Amino acid sequence: MMEHHKNINQKLESFMKRNLPSSDYQKIRCYERCVVDKTMKLALLTAKNLIITDSPPRTLHYTLPLIDFLSLNLVQDLPDFLHGSEKLKSQHISLKFRYDTLAKQGGGLKKSNSQSSCASASSEGETSSETSPSNSMSGTSLSSTLWHTALTPSRAPKHSPVRLNASGHEENFLRVEKLDLSDSGMSLSSSSQSSISSASSSSTADLDLFLLTDSSFFFKMLKAAALNEKIAETKRLNFSVNNGRVYCNRKRKNSSLQQQLYSQLSSEIHNNTALEGRFLLVKELATAANNNSKIKRYFWRDNDLCLSLTRDVGRYRRCCTSGNNRADELEYVILLETCLAEMFRESEHLPHRATLLTANSNAVLRTVLEGISTRPAVSQYLPNSTEVEGLCTELCDSTTSLLFEILLMAAEHPKHGAELTVSHVVSLLEANSSSFIPVYSAVIERSLTLVSRSASAVQTLLIYQAFYVLDMLGRRSSLLGDVLKSKYSEDIRYYCKTPEAKIVRYSPLQALAIEKVHSLTAFVCSSE
């Protein structure tokens, strides 16, 4: 049996090398044997697509862009077409996705009139299971090759990265270019453009996958990848709206040179103790990580740098250090939290991340949570009320984004082990409750401000992240749940009544953000 799986894997890898561009092949996350329409298939997950092939692989049947996923659920049932241990151990993944009806040339797919639902079926994020049985095979059949063109749209955006001079110094700028800013690109992709176009040109279809093992994390990885793609598209959409200029990277550099340049940058951050120099170098690191996923791989192997940056978060939030302007220190904290959040983003497939976070009794995880639990010292150093308000808002947003990534990691990736669970994260936050409750309250107040007025694409991302954090911590911590219910229940009921009217319709995260707002409202009102 092991040899059989090994042969399938070898054939699949050889097949994907022949049929996928090199850049897409390098972003393969995982694959798993499954049953689709009562036929054995292989499901392959990349950073942007779910691909279904024969088993053994001969033909690419469907390529489903993750950005078009409307709902994704793990259904509790026992399929009647499976038998024995395969029936008992099967995992039923049910997904609904959007496709462009203009690409359709003939009949076949069954339309659905149901509204878009979020990719998470559980408000706590730990499980995503539907308890009701499923009529799994009654939906749309995707086995017809007639729909191959409709399910395989051209979604290969030109990689046009932003040319960011992070440091303002020519030598550092050249290093940023050499670190290769061509991995993600920031130009508006076709999927972003299509999300703004009229909804009348799209319809929905259903697909049911039956994995043949209960030990696979394929569903969790698929769910995480779909969310990653929606967040990435939201950021690209916001960039395109607010920034018309993009620049092309001239030449892609090899991995060995990138690693050498990363090591040089890491060493310079360690050796530079001046705030200004450290700020410029960390900004250079954040820019590179935002545009090249390989930087994250190097970072999560760099225990010393990771621990150093997480220590800086608490150090500069806590108090003003001698000889520095307090506003500069807070801007550095904002940059640090933004950089760390970027390192967490789309790095769930990197095994070194969990290893580093749990090493030495969770030293890195504990340090970063203690840091963001520290109430920032602001007013006594900055008498200018306008400057204080602006910095506090930015700091609250960066803290929320980082905390969101940590909670998402803990909730969605159980393979990291018992040391990286939501319960463990909550216990570390509660250990610093006296300082964290004001931070949590600031997130609540910021969230209510965002949801009380029309939200842009990037604000929709902030709304989703903030309400995810508030809902998760409120439900898992009785202490933080009491803060929500005792101090903010009336405000939440008032401002969160109709989030649909405030959140932009063309945002990829609209449905997810609305669902989280309603989930928090339901939690706050649950005891009344």
ZIBELZI-V16484 format. One record per helix or strand of 3 or more residues. SS is the DSSP state (a for helix, b for strand). FROM is the first residue (numbers start at 1). LEN is the number of residues. If there is no record, write none. Layout:
ss=SS from=FROM len=LEN
ss=SS from=FROM len=LEN
This chain:
ss=a from=2 len=18
ss=a from=22 len=4
ss=b from=28 len=9
ss=b from=39 len=8
ss=b from=49 len=6
ss=b from=60 len=6
ss=a from=66 len=3
ss=b from=69 len=7
ss=a from=84 len=6
ss=b from=91 len=10
ss=a from=101 len=3
ss=a from=145 len=7
ss=a from=170 len=9
ss=a from=190 len=7
ss=a from=199 len=3
ss=b from=202 len=10
ss=a from=218 len=25
ss=a from=255 len=17
ss=a from=275 len=17
ss=a from=293 len=7
ss=a from=303 len=16
ss=a from=326 len=19
ss=a from=351 len=22
ss=a from=385 len=28
ss=a from=414 len=3
ss=a from=418 len=3
ss=a from=422 len=9
ss=a from=433 len=19
ss=a from=457 len=20
ss=a from=478 len=10
ss=a from=489 len=7
ss=a from=499 len=3
ss=a from=510 len=16
